[in-house]
Amino acid sequence: MKPSNPPCRPDGTAPDTDRIRNLVELNVAVLLFGGTSLFAKIIDLPVPSVIFGRSAVAALAILAYSAMTRSSLRPLRRGDLAVLLGMGVVLAVHWVTYFQAIRLSTVAIGTISLHTYPIITVLAEPFVDRTRLRTADAVLALVVLAGIIVLVPEFSLASAASQGVLWGVASAILFTARNLVVRRYVQRYSGATLMLYQTGVSALVLLPFVTLTGGLAPAIGEWPLLLLLGTIFTALTQSLYAASLRTLPAKTVAIIATLLPLYSALLALLVLGEVPTIRTVIGGLIVVGAVMVETVRAAGS
């Protein structure tokens, strides 16, 4: 059974009701994404164990949903399976590096560093699509680099902030790679199907590491947090985000996604009591501001 796509108007756009629904879904997803970062701090397990639990719970939740809706999970084209499995490996490493960034530094630093991915995407797309890099994009990339430099109080690997930024930017690069692949497949598969493959493979990839570190049996008090992270903050959030890409322009998704660092910082302040430093605030404003300028400029082009 092929995934059902919303009927389009003659001009190829989705009906207003579908676009409004997807817009609401996207805003909810971004808010939940902001809350996801807190689990890197509040779950007292090694990062690979946290991501294994997150992936396994999410995969089981999505599998149950797919069974109830009788959704087909078979690849629609030859060669798709290898790509879907590959995206799962990338997702696993992306999540591990992101949580490691937060674990080593703060929620704000980790999230802001990850949020360099829109500019990284702008720099990577010309190579993927074989187009020329625009001068304005290169300038904004330099602005983002300046923001990242502000985030780092000292250029030393002994600095927790520096380590957090490095892990966060590495996660952003992986996230960019994943998104560039997902956009080519999102029209053929539902968001739930894409996430089932990715979370399932992510759990399998991390299983050997978790086994070696003895993290397969978390304390009883950690299970509710892992279930919450895997279901509401992963299975639901990722599916809503992927579904929004079906009818909303990429620029709309990018603009709304710029709220993620703000949500994360506010939630970290309220829940964890993390007060961002002046350097973090200034660096964050530079990064998010550059991303917003790039997004709005692209929307008008």
Buried (B, 14 or more C-beta within 10 A) or exposed (E): EEBEEEEEEEEEEBEEEBBEBBBEBBBBBBBBBBBBBBBBBEBEBBBBBBBBBBBBBBBBBBBEBBEEEEBEBEBEEEEBEEBBBBBBBBBBBBBBBBBBBBBBBBBBBBBBBBBBBBBBBBBBBEEEEEEEBBEBBEEBBEBBBEBBEBBBEEEEEEBEBBBBBBBBBBBBBBBBBBBBBBEEBBEBBBBBBBBBBBBBBBBBBBBEBBEEEEBEEBEEEBEEBBBBBBBBBBBBBBBBBBBBBBBBEBBBBBBBBBBBBBBBBBBBBEEBEBEBBEBBBBBBBBBBBBBBBBBBBBEEE
